[in-house]
Amino acid sequence: MVQKWPTMSTHYFDYLVKERQDRLTRDEAMFAAWTAGQRYSTIARTFGLSPSSVSSRINRLLKLQKLGESTDPFDKLSWRTACLLKTHGLTTAQKVIDLYPHGLLNIHNFGSKSLREIEVAFLSDQPHFSGPEVFLKPGQSRPSVMAN
């Protein structure tokens, strides 16, 4: 009998979610030990990691914590998206919102992922924003949906 490889099933994604949650729990425990005054080398021995790995994980958690507390939407963008905006002189939230969505999509290398970042960072707290939508570049037509 030929054995089939598992397809991308719910079980695989559940496994990934569990792995990510386990890592986060471990990182939070390392962070708690660090805030309690333990040194990186002591924490590293406890968790079976290198001191540099412990340091980078703690720094990552600190960065995420600062991002969560920040009220500046530009802080929540990836480096790539922030550079695209800055290169085109979009340095204020109002300028970005004024160009949303079609003006932003006209920027070279600004695509759907960057647009989603803008939606989350700039528009998710707006009362008129109901969530991500599909936006088309000027001249594109919406794909037709065929009923079966």
HELIX and SHEET records of a PDB file:
HELIX    1   1 THR A   10  THR A   35  1                                  26    
HELIX    2   2 TYR A   40  PHE A   47  1                                   8    
HELIX    3   3 PRO A   51  GLU A   69  1                                  19    
HELIX    4   4 PRO A   73  LYS A   76  5                                   4    
HELIX    5   5 TRP A   79  THR A   87  1                                   9    
HELIX    6   6 ALA A   93  LEU A   99  1                                   7    
HELIX    7   7 HIS A  102  LEU A  105  1                                   4    
HELIX    8   8 SER A  112  ILE A  118  1                                   7    
HELIX    9   9 GLU A  119  LEU A  123  3                                   5    
END                                                                             
